[in-house]
Every structure is written in structure tokens, then in C-alpha cells.
Amino acid sequence: MKYFAFILIIVSNICSAQKGLVKSIDEISNKIQFVNPMVGTHRMGHTFPGATVPFGAVQLSPETSYMNMFKNGKYNPDVYKYCSGYQYADSMIYGFAHTHFSGTGHSDLGDFLIMPTTGTIDWKEPIHSSFNHEEELAQPAYYRVFLKEHRIMAELTATERVGMHQYTFPSTDSAKIILDLMYNIYNHDEKDVWSFLRVENDSTITGYRQTTGWGRTRTVYFAMQFSKKFNSYGQYKLSSQIYSGFYGRFNEKLNFPEMAGKNIKAFFNFSSQDQEKIIVKFALSSVSSDGALLNLKTELPHWNFNQVVTQSQQKWNKELSKIDVESLSNDDKQTFYTALYHTMLSPTIYEDVDGKYRGLDQNIHESNGFTNYTTFSLWDTYRALHPLFNIIEPTRNNDMVKSMLAHQSQSVHHMLPIWSHYNNENWCMIGYHAVSVLADAIAKGTSDADLQLMLSACIATSNVDYFDGIGYYKKLGYVPEDKSGNSVSKTLEYAYNDWCIAQIALRAKDSIQYHNYMDRSNNYKNVFDASINSMRPKLANGNFRAEFDPKDTHGQGFIEGNALNYGLYVPHDIPKMIEMMGGKDKFESFLDSIFLQKLEDKYIEKNEDITRDGIIGSYVHGNEPGHHIAYLYNWTNHPTKSQERVRMIQKTMYSNTKDGLCGNDDAGQMSAWYIFSALGFYPVLPGSDHYEFGSPSIKSALIHLENGKTFHVKTFNQSPENVYVQKIELNNKELNRNYLLHSEINNGGELVFYMGKNKKK
């Protein structure tokens, strides 16, 4: 079945009436996949609406702010809204940059801002133009907006490594295309380390930029080509250099073919006829400008903009059609495919077309037998995104596993990635969750990487004593709060990570390491305070910290969470956790209280990653540590409550509106939760072959597997009210358990949920 993805642009007067559908690109298609790249562009969504292909290195998108990360020497909290560069509420566009993160709670990138203009330029202010949403259109692999002041229609598309801009100008002798090398997302005075440009001829520019920030040493090369010759060119440089050798003998500001320094804006002058289109091709490389030129010549040797749009949208069609879903409504269908779209924005390809890439050691490497990837937000994505890839993208996930192993081999710390992007480890968040991704791929049979290599990489990562309290964790059996903050979260995550390593050791038939890491996986018990029935920060002297509030999300031993939510993170030993908390009935009552007890504002006011939008009672869905909680009722005497809670979360935390995400999408994890839950099952324990049943919201879904088989999820008597599962059949046999096995999916077949309005007795 052939599908094409398309968008309805989100503006307030269109969304409510469900108008504004664009025509299908392929009129022959008799089915439609709805995708809304604009969903989640409010403060906590942080997605971008630009042009990219699935997992593309180039993610070309508008920037609606030129804000600095610091104000009067202090962190500017307003910058948090612009992690992905775009905010739907804004009315100004400052240009179109080529690299972005989707849905992260911290940021970087925003490389190579291009802005088309007409008229006189005031270089003292960031160049911009107003726009409105009625003249803006976003589709997968295509973005269009009208820049009002300059009277320019801007259109964007992309291949994996090349961005393509098409600007339709009015009649003017003052047309300019500006390449801004000052702009960065999360910009600060020291962000721009150095830029270098060469004007190779009258239509080709090459160069690079080096930045520092979240990625400490990040160098990106480029090759830029225009579809017509420019009349003249020059540069505006905001900063001055104390010493520049003998370059002072030249007038570097105008028509000098070499530009170097900090805070450079290059400009290229054109004359244009009315409605004349000027196209810009912009290729990226981590290796060299020659690498960028090779990417450009290989992926985009022509100037046919519409052809690129069509071919790139076909790539989206291929990926999105891996799940053929029938929903209860078009709104639900659009929400589903928007979520699926979000899961394919990262990780991103990170190598040239010849397989070369810049590694963590800053040297040039060449991938051998795999495609190298970057952008690993692992504290988020190990939970559901990578498990989803093991169903619909197993080959790609195998490449990601090998990319992580390559990272480890290049690391001077001998560690797998924690949170890495663009040949940098930025050390964000806690745990060593690459081991979960490796263990999950092994458990589900999707990786052909060397098992002993995987095990040794995991063991090395887990024994770097100077990283985030690991030395104390090994010595004491927990991370002490007075030695390393967020200690309870670290202890719980490390314990789970160690269980994952034990599973890899078991597969590798290494009984010594298996027992060693199974013992380490029990360390979660050391931060459980039975006197208050809660996980609690412990000090190095063995005493629990006296000052403790389990509701507070700040300064209580947890990161981006509290004891009510994060304290339930023992996915590898849930029965024992329930026993420690008083048994099934008491545990069920505790889960009930989480969903029913209101979390007061004072408990979240110091945490910018947790807002009221993503909270139900005291349950925080807008951040990842609690994503498994609704499924924990499956271990109690009333698993129907999992079905009730899961459907409630799907309905209240996700939609197809511009604020359709309840929190940061966090590189696809939030959306992956929705995909799994809509299908009726969820990976509570990555690293195992189990998926826990919930309550599907779709009518049916046909999953097309890479092995050529299909897995069909069906529901009978499905409706918004019928949230309770009456029975489940797998291949015409009733299942009397609360879980599904990965092999049962991978073998193909049919899973049928019989739904009803009343709880099953």
C-alpha cells in the first residue's frame, strides 16, 4: 500500500474547524497518512516544522528568535522556549538554519542561518521579516512561508545531507542572500569559536564553522551553491581582531574571496526579475569542505526543487507506511502519524556519502558495515524509542548500536555514549543507558554486533569511577547524596543498567559477570526507606538524609522527578519492589494516590522541565521517569486500572493541535510512548523480550516488518468509552497473561483486543 504524508497547517481558525487540508501529492493514493510537524511547538514541545528526511543530517527550519542564552551575565530562562529554534506564537523569522534538535530540554546547533532580503540592510540589528500562519505551510520534507517585508516566498526541502532553498523574489536590484555565521541556538558570547569561508567562484562557497557549548568542540563544514551568479559579495564582521597579520593590506569587506574570524555575516548580491526563483543548495559535512561538495554532488546534482520535494516525501511515505493504522477519527489518525513522524527525526545520520565522519577523538574515521549516527538522547530514548525501532527499524537500530560501539572505541574514558551529538559527548543526564539499547537489541535479535565486544564496552562504561558517583555506587552499593547529587535517581538507573549488562553477560555465557551485575542490580534496595515506604537519598555515613519531601521535584535526590514518580523506577524487579512497599493491595492504593492527589505548584516551580500541562494528579507524564507507571497495575490484582490510566493519558496528554504535546518530545521518546500505547502494549522493561498490555486506542494497525511478515493488531467493539479489555487473542488463541513477546510480533500474525465499557470481572 502506497502512502503519502501531508500536513494541515495549524492556525487557530483552521484547527477548530478542521479545514485547510492540502491536496494529496499523489492523487492516485486512496489512503492518507496525516502528519503534523507543527504539533508540539509551544513552550514544552520544542519541535521544529522544517524540511528534513527521516533521520536526516540536515534539518532545515525557520528561526523565530535571535535570543541570547545569557542576560546581564545570568541564564535567560526565556531561551528555553527556543531549544528547536521555532515558536508558533512568534511573528518574526530571522532566517533558516540547517541543524536542529527535536523536543530537547537543552540545546545547541542552529548552524548556517540563511536569510533572503531586499532593500537596505541595517547590520546593527538581526535581519528579520514578519510572517503569519495563513501564509505558512509545513509538510514532511517541505516548508513554505511568505516573508512580508522583503516580499519573498521562501520554500525549503532537503535530502539526507543537503538543504535546498528556493526563494521567489520581486523585481529588484537589491536582492541579497545572507549567510549568518553568528547565529546559534542557545547562543552566548563565546559560542562562535571560528568561521572560515572561501568564495570558490561566482556561485560556489565553501567553509566551516567551529562552535563551543553543549557540544564543546564542534566543527561543521559546508558547501553552498547558487542557481545563478551573484553580482558581488562581502562580509559584515561584528567582532574585531587584535592581530590579523598582513591581511590589513586588503579590503576584506567587499569582494575579497576569503573570510575568516568570529561573528561573520556574509552577503551575496543579486538582481532579480519579478517572481524570479533563486535556489540555494547547502551541503554539510563533519569531515571537510571537499566532503560537503561530495555530498552535494552525489545527493543533489540538479536544480529541480519539486523533484527533491517529491523524492524526499516518498522517503517519508516509505517510513510512515510501516504502520498502516485505522483510527476512530481523523484527529486520532493525525495524532498517531504525527507521533510516528516525531520518532524519525533522530538519531541523525552522521557521515558523508563515502562513509567518512569525524569521531569523538576528533580524527576522521570511516564506517565499515554500518551507517554512523549521532544525536543520542539516551536517558530519554532507551525507554520506548529504541524498542520501537527494534520493531519497525531493526536494521537502522543495529547501525545505531554499532555507532555507539564506535563512540566507545574512540572515547578516552572508554565509555559508551551518555548524551552525544556531532562527535561530542555532552554528558547530559544520568545513567549509562546505551547498555539498555544494546541489551534490548540483543534480547530481540536485531543486532549482529559482536557479543563479546558489546559486553566489554558495557563493563568498561559501568566502571568509570569518576563519572557521576559510580565509584561510590560500587563501594557503598548506592550513590550518596552528600557526594553526588540526584543520588537516588542515579542509584535506580544504575541498578537497572546493571541488570541490562547481566542479560548481555548471560547471552555471552559469562557466568561471573552475570552474577556480578545481577548483584549490582539489587542496589536499588539500598535507597529504600521502609519507615516511610519510599526511595530516599542516603548519605555516605549510611544514614538517610533527614530533610526530605517525596513530592518535591527539586533538591530531593531525584533529577526531573520526585519520589512519587521516580521512586517507582525498578523495572527489572517489579514484584520485589511491590513486596517492599507492602504488597499488591497497598501498592495499588499508592498508584491510585499518584493519579488522584494534586501536585501543588510549589513542588514544580523550580523545575523548567516539568509543567502543569503534563501532570495528572501527581503523575508527571510530561517527563520520562514515570512513563512506565500506568502499566504497573498489571502487577496488582486489578490490571484493568492500567487500561483505564493508559487510555486517559492518551486522550489528555496528546492531540493534533499546535500544543499537542504535554512536555518535551525529548528526541522522540514522548511520541514513542504514544505509538506503543495506541497499539495496546508497551516495553516496561527494555532489555527483555516482554511488552506489557494496556488499552489500544486504534481500531486496527498493520505493522509491516522488515522480514517481510506483517503483525496485525485488531480491536472489536472499539470506542472512546470502551477502554477495558475483555479478552485478548493471539492467532485465534486466547491469552491469559498481561504481556506480549517480541518473537510473537516478529513471527507475524494477528493480535485481537475485545473491548468493552465495563471492567472485566
N, C-alpha and C positions, 0 to 999 in steps of 0.2 A: 504494500500500500504506500503510495507516494503522498507526502505531506509537504506543505509549505507553511512556515511560521510567519505570522504577521501581527501587527500591533493596532490597538486603537489608542490614539494619543490621549493622554489624560489631561483634561481641563474640566473645571468644576461643572460647567453647564453641559458637558458631554457625558461625563461619568454617570450622573444621576439618571439620565435618560437613556443610557446605553446606546448612544448614537455614535456616528463618526467612524464606522468601520471602513477601512480601506479595502479596495478590491483585492482579491487574491492575485498574486503574481502569475500563478498558473491557473487559468480559467478551467482547465480540464479536471483539476483536483476536485473530488467530490466530498472531501472531508477537510477540516481545518484544524490546525493546532494554533490555539491562541497563546500569544506570548506578550507580556507587557514589560519591557525593560525598564519602564519608569517606576514600577512598583518599588516602594522602599526608599524613595528619595527624600523623605523627611529626615529629621534630625538623627533618628536612630537607625535609619535604613542604610544610608551610606552606599547605595548602589549608583551606578552611572548609566546614562541612557545612550551611550555612543555606539560606534561601529567596531565590531570585532567578529572573529570567527570562533568556534568552540576551542577553548584553551589557547587562544592566540596570544602571541607575544606582544603584538600591537593591539592596544585597546584605546581607540581614538574617540575622544569625548569632549564636550564643552566644559569650560571652567567658568563658574559664575561668581567667583570671588578672587581677589588678589590679596588676601589677608595674610598678615604676618603671624607666626606662631607665638611670638612674644610681644608684649605691650608694656612699655615702661619697665623693661627688664624682668617682667613676670610672665608666666604662662598665660596666654589669652584663651580662656575657655570657649570663646566663640569659634575658634578654629576647628574645634571637634566636629562641627557640622559638616566640614569640608574634607573629610577623610577620602572621599571619592571625587572631590572637585566640583560636584554639581548639587545644587539645592533647588527643588521645584519652586519654592516660594520666591526665588530671586527673579529679577527682571533685567539683569545685565549679563552679557557674555564678554569675557576677556580674551577669548581665543579657544583653540582646540589643541589639546595635548595628547600625546601618543601612549602614555603608560598610566595605569590606574590599578588600585585595589578595589575590590567589590565588598562592601559591607564590613570593613575592618574598624576596630576601635582605636586605632592609631594609624599613622600614615607616613608616606614617602611618595616618590615618583612624581608624576606630572611633567614628564620630560618633553622638551621641544614644543613649546607653545607657538602655534601659527595663528596669525590674525590677518585677514584681508581688510583693507581700508581704502577709503577715498578721501581726498581733501588734505588739509594741512594737519600735521601731527604735532601735538604738544607732548614732548618727551618727558616732561616733568611728572606726568600722571600716567598710570597704567591705561593703555589703549583699550577701549571697550565700545560696546554698542548695546542699546536696549533691544529687547525682543519680547514677544508674547507667545503664549502657548497655542493660540489659534493658528499661528504660522510656524509651528514646530511639529515635526513628525519623527517618531522613533520606531524602528523595526530592527530585528536581528540583522546585523551587518549593514545597516543603513541608518543615517541620521540626517535630518534636514532642518534648517532654521533660517529665517529671514532676519538679517542684521539691518535694523531700521535706519540708523543714522548714515550708514555707508551705502544703503540701497543695494546690498549684496545678498544673493541667495547662496548659502553655504550648504554643501552636501558632502557627506563623509561615507566612506566604505573602507574595507580592509581585507587583506589576505593574512596569513599567519604572521608575517614579518614586515609587511609593508602597509602603511596607511595611504589612502588615496583621498585627496580633497578636490572637489570641483566647485569653483566659485564663479557665479554668474554676475558679471559686473555691469553697471550702467555705462553709458558713453562718457569717458573722462580721460584727461591726460594726467591725472593724479592718482592712478591706481597704485597701491602698494600691497605687497605681501610681506609681513613682518615675521621673522623668526626670533622669538624671545627666549634667550638662554638665561634670563634672570629668574623666570617663574619656576616655582616648585610648590608642590603640596606640602604642607607643614614647613613653610619657608622660615628661615631665620638668617641673620646677618652672615653666618659662616657656612651656610648650606652650599652655596656655589663655590667650589674649590677652584675650578679652572675650566675654560672653554676654548676650543680651537676650531677655526673654520678655514677652508680653502675654497676659493671660487675657481673651480676647475675649468670652466668655460662659460659661455653666455647663458647657460641653462642648467648647470650641474654644480652642486655644492656638496662638499664632504666635511667631516669633522668629528668632534667628540665633545662630551662634557663629563666632568667629574664632580660628584656631589658627596657630601657627608651628612649624616643624620641618623635615621633609624638604620639604614644601611651605611656603615661607617666609611667604607671605601668602595664607591660605586661608579664605574665608568661605562658610559654608553656611547657607541659610535653611530654615525648616521651617514646616509647618502640621500640627497634631495635633488629632485629633477622637476623642472617646469616644462609645460607643454608648449611654451613659446619663449622666445628670447626676451630677457629683461633689457630695458633701456640703460639703466645704471643701477648702482647699488652702493651701500655704505653701512656704517655702523654707528650706533649710539652706545657709549660706554658710561655707565653710572659711576663706577669707581675709577680711581686713578692709581697709577703705579709709581712708586718712589724711583724705581730704576727700570729702564726698558732698553738698555744697551744703546745701539746706534739706530734704533727704529725711529728716533726723533727726526731723522732726515726726511721721512716720508709724511705725506698727508694721509694718515690711516683712516680718516673718517669717510672718504669718498673714493670709490673705485680702486681701492687697494686690495689685491686678491688674497690677502692673508689676514685673519683676525684672531687675536688671542688675548685672553685676560679673564677678568671676573665681571659678572653683571653686564653682559653684552646683549644688545638688541640689534640684529642685522635687518636691513630692509632692502627690498628689491622693487624697483620702479617699472611700471608698465603704462602703456596707453591702451585703452580698450574701447571697442565699439559697443553700442547698446546690445545687451543680452549676450555679450561675448563670454565664453567659458574659458577660464584658465585653470588647468589641472596641475596639482602638485602631487608627486609621488615621494613618499618619505619612508625609507627603509631603516631598520635598526639592526645592530649587531653588538654583542659584548666583546668581540674579538678585534675588529679593525674596521676602518672605513672601506677597505677592499672587501671585507666580509659583508658589509652593508650593501655595497654595489653588487656583489654576487647575489645576495638575497633579492635585491631589486630586479636584476636582470632575469633571474630564474623564476620568481613568482609573478612578476608583473612587467613583462617585456613590451606591453602595448599601452594604449591610452584610452581604451574603451571602458568608460566608467560603468555604464549599465551592465556590461558583461561581467565585471567584477562583482557588482551587487548580486546578480543572478547566481553566479557560481558560489559566492560566499553564503548566500541564503540557502542554496542547495546543501551546503555542508551543515547548516543548522537543521535543515529538514531531515537529513540523514540521522543526526544525533537525537533530535527530539522525537523522531518516529520510533525510537527503540522501545517506547512505551506508548501503546495505542489505547487511549483511555476514553471511556464513555462516562460522562458525569451527569449529575442530576440537573444541572443548569449550565448555561454558557458562562456565567460568573465563576462557578466552581471549576469549569474546564480551563478558563483563563488563569485562575489562581494556580491550578496544578501545573500548567505548562510554563507559567512564569517562574515557578519554583524550580522546575526542571532546567529551564534556561539558566537560572542563577547558579545551579550546581555545575555548570560547564564553563564558567568564567575563570576558574582557577582550579588547580595549579596551572601555570602557563608554560608553554614551550620555551626553552632557554638554550638554543643552539642555532647556528647558522645552517643553511641548507646542506652544507658539506659535513655537518655533524660536529663542527668545532664550537667550543664555548670557553668562556673564562671561568676557571674554577675558584673554589674557596681559597686556594693558595695564591690567587691572582695570576696563575700561569694558564696557558692555553692547553686545553685538553680536547680529546675527540671521543665522542660516544662510540661505543663498539657493541653493536647488537641491541641498542635501545635508543629511544629519544630522550634527551635530557630535559627535565622540568625544574621549575623553581616556583616560588610563592607557596610555601608550606606553612600554613597557619595551624599547626598540628594540635595544639590544646583544644581547638575547636573541632577540626575536621576529622579527627580519628574516630569520633563518636558515631557519625552517621554518613558523612560524605564519602570517605574511602570504602566503608562497607557497601554503599550504593554502587560505587564504581566496580566492586567485585561482582556485581550482578550485571550491570549494563555496560561497563567499560573495563573488563578484566585485562585486556591487552595494554590499555593505556595505564591502568593502575600498576601493572607489572613494570612498566617503564618508570613509573614514579618510585616504586620500590628500589629499582636499580639506580635511579638518580640519588636517592637517599644514601645508598651504599657508596656511591661515588663521592658524595659530600663527606661521608665519614672517612674515606680513604685520604681525602685532601685536608682534613681537619687536623690542626696541630694539637687539638685537645682529644683527637681520636673519638669524636662524638658524632652520632647521627644528628640530623637537624632538629632544632627545637622550634624555631620560627625563622625560616630563611627566605631570602629573596635576593635575586641578582648577585650571585656569588658572594653574599654576605650572610653571616649569622647575626640576627639582631637580638637574640636571647630573650624574646618576649614570652611571658607567661611561664608556667611551671611544668614539671614532669618531663619525662623523656619519651614522648608519645609516638615517635617514629617506630618504637618497638611494637606498639599496638598495631600500626599499619602493616608491619612485617608479619606479625603473628596472625592477623586476620587474613592476609593473602595466603599464608601457608595453610591455615585451617580450611580455607575454601578452595584450595587447589588452583589458585590463579597466578602463582609466581613460579618461574623456573630458575630464579636466582639460586646460587649455591647455598645450601642449607647451613653448612659449617661457617661460611663467610657471614651469613646473616646472624648466626648465634654469636660469633666472636665480636661482631660490630655492636650487638646489643649489650654484651657483657662489658665491653670497653666503655660504652656510654654510661652504664649504670655504676661505674666505679671511679668516676672523676670526682674525687673527694672535695675539691674546691668549688664545685658547681652547686649552688643553691641548697646547701645543707646536707649534701649526700654523705659527706664524711661523718657528720653527727648521726645521720639516719642509720648508717652501717654500724656505728659504735653503740648507739643507745637504743636502736630499734624504733626511733621516731625522730622527727626534726624538732628541736627545742625552740620555742618561740623567742626566748631571750638571746638566741644565737642567730636565728634566721627567720624573718617574718613570714606571715602566711603559712605558718608551720603545719597546721592541721591539713590544709589543702595539699601541701606538698607530701605529707606522710601518706594520705589516702591515695593520691595519684601515683606515688612511687610504689606503693603496695600493689596496686592494680598493674602497673607497668611490669613489676617483678613477676606477677602471675603470668603475664604475656611471655616473658623470657622463659619461664618454666615450661610453657607449652611448646616453645620452639626447641628447647633442650630435649623435651620428650620426643618430638619428631626426629631430632638428630640422634636419639638414643644415647644421650649423655646423662646418665642417671645421677652423677654427682652434682652437675649444675641444676638438674631438675629439682632435686631435693633442696639444694641451697636456695634457689629462687622461690620455691614453694614456701620455705621457712620465712624468707623475706616478705612474701606476700601476706603474711599474717600480722605484719607490723601495724596495720590499721587498728588492731585491738589495743595498742599501747596509748592511743589518744582518746579512748572511750572512757568517759567518767560515768560509772554505773550509778553514782549517787544522784546525778541529775539526768541520767538516761540520755546522754548526748556526747558527741565528739567535742573535745575541748582542748585548747592549747596547753601544752605541758612545758615546764621549764627544764633546764639542763640538770637541776638537782633532783628531778623526778617528781616534783610536785606540780599539780595543775595550777595554772595561773588563777589568782583569786578574782581579779576583775574580769568578768565575762558576762556578755549578754548574747544569748543564742539568736536573737532577732536582728542584731545589728550587722550590717554588711561592711562595716569599716573597722579595722583595727582589732578584730576578734580572732585572728588566726586563720582567716579564710580570705581568699582573693576573689573578688567579684561574686561574692555569695555570702551566705550566713550558715549557721549550724543547722537551721531547719531544712535547708535545701542541700547544701554541700555536705552536710553531715551524714547524708544517706548515700554517699558515693562509695559503695563497696560492691561493685557489680560482679566481682569474681567469687563472692562468698555471701550471697544474699540470705540464704537460710540461717547462717550463723549470726549475721547482723540482726536479723529479726529475733532470734533467740536471745541475743544480748539485750535487746530492747523490750523484752518481756513477753515474747510470743506473738502469735499471729493476730490475736484479737487486739492487744494493746498497740501493736504496730499499725493495724488498720485504723484504729482510732487516731493515732498520731498522723497518719496520712490524711485522714479526714480534716483534722485541725489545720493542716498546712493549706488546704484549699479553701477552708471556710473562715479562718482567722485573718482579719485585716492586718496588713503590714503598714504601720504608720509611716508617714513621710519622713520623720526624723531618722528612721533607720536606713534610708536610702539617699539622703540629701548630699552625702559626701561621695557618692559613687556615680560618676557620669555614665557608666555602662549599664546602670540599672535604673529604669524609669517606670513610672506608673503604667505606661502603655503595655508593658509586658508582664504585668502581675495579676494573678487571680488569687484573692485572699492573701496568703503569704507565699504562694507558689510563684516563683520567678521563671517564666518561660522565655523572657527576653534575654537571657544569658544561659550559657551552655551547661553548667554543672548540674542543673535539675532536669535535663531533657529526658532522663530515664524514669523519673519519679512516678508519672501517671501509670506506667506499666508495672510498678512494684506491687499493685494489688493482686497481680497474678500469683504471688507467693502467699496470699492470705486466703481466708475462707470465702471471700467474695470477689472473685476476679471480674465480675460484671462491673465493678466500680472502675476498673481500668478502661473498659469500653466507654463508660459514661464520661470519664475525665478526658480521654483522648479525643472524643468527638467534640466536647466542649472547647478544648484548646484549638482544634482545627477551625471551629466556627468563629471563635472570638479573637484569635491571635493572627489570623491570616485573611487577606481579602485581595481583590483585584483593583483596589483604589491606590492613589498616589502614596498613601501612608499604610500600604498593605502589609508591612512587616512590623512586628511588635518590638523589635530590637535590631541590633546589628546583624546582618546576614552572616557575618563572620566567615567570609570566603566560601559560602555555600552551605554551612552546617545547618543554619536555621531552615533553609529551604529543603535540605535533605531530610530533616525530621518530618516535614510535611509530606514529602513524597512517600516515605515509608508508611507513615501513619494513615495517609489516604488509601494506601493499598491494603492496610489491615494488619501489618506486622512491623516490628522494629528491632534493631540489633542492640539490646540492652548490654550485651557482653561482647564487644568486638574482640576477636582473638579466639572465639568459639564459632561453631557452625550453627548456632541457635538464633532464631528470631522469635520474639515474644508477640503473641496475638494481641490486637487491640480491637478497634471497631473501624472498618473501612468506610470511607465516605463516597467512594466512587461507585458507579453502577457496575462497571467491568473494566478490566485492563488486560491487554495482551502484551506481555513482555517478550520482545524478540531477543533471544540470547545469541551470543557470538558463536556458539557451537551449532547454530542452525535450528535449534529447537525453540519452542515457544512455551511460556508458562502463562496460563490464562487464569486470572482472578475474576470470579463472578460473584455477584450478590443477588439474592432473591428477596423480594419484599423490601427493597431499599427505599428509604425516605428520610427526610431530616428528623423525623420523630422516632424512627425505628433504629435506635442506636445500639440495641442489645443483640448480641449474637446468640441465636437459639441452638445452632449446631454448625459444625464445620466438616466438610467432606473434602478429602484429597483423593483424586482419581476414583470417585464413587465409593470411597470407604470413609466412614465417619471417624474423625479424630477425637480421641478423648484425652487430649493434652493441650496445654496452653502455648505450645511453641511449634515452629516450623523449622525444618532442617535445610541448610543451603543445598545439599545434594538433591533434595526434593524439588527445589526450584530449578537447579541446573539440569536435572534429568528431563525437564519439561513435564507438562501435564496440566491438570485443572484443579484449582482450589476454589471451593464454593462456600460462601458465607450465607447462612439463612438468618435474616434479620427480623427483629420484632420490636414492639413498643414496650414490652414488659420484660423484666429480668428473668432469665432462665432459672427455674427452680432446681 
